[in-house]
Amino acid sequence: MSKSMYVIFTLVINGILPWVIYVVLSDYMSSLLALSIAMLLPLVDNAVHLWKYKKLDVFGGLMLFTIVLTLLLVFLGGSEKILLVRESLITASVGIIFLVSLLFKRPLIFYLGMRFIQNNRFAENWSIRYFRFVMRLMTFVWGIMLLAEAIVRVIMVYNLSTERYLFFSNYVLYGFIGAAILWTIIYRRKSATRLQEIKSQLTK
């Protein structure tokens, strides 16, 4: 499966099909049970990722966590609204982690950069004041965007029908995440140029 096809597959599995399954099954069983079944579908995406990469990524781990939480809420008599809110609570928790990390010596974005940026000298940039500012600003923006996304979707839960929420919620999710990613790409290019200028001045 090509990269573009995998992205499309992921969007369909996590967004469109859960909504379709809920709409179909809700005519034959309780809406709570139909919703619980629909929420299990993203497990297929995790299985494909596990088969392809032989490991489960952070996204897959979060999805498994939400699935377990969903089933737990069903057994405990959780309402539809609670089941729909649980993803937003996880998103909000991640956003809070980003913001809380600003209180520590190095923010979360710095450690994510250490993990994903293939540059052995990345950590050395921490000694530069501008670099520290960039890391903290990026951490702050991601924390705010994740919190804002969670708040919007919680408001949607209590103001839309379950059917309409399932249809629109992923557009909100990918909209906020997409905006954050786009801002990160643009700002990273701009800040990288500025950082290089500063480093050049320091070596003179």
Helices and strands as residue ranges (DSSP letters): H 3-11, I 12-16, H 17-25, H 31-40, H 42-53, H 58-75, H 80-100, G 101-103, H 108-116, G 123-127, H 129-157, H 162-203
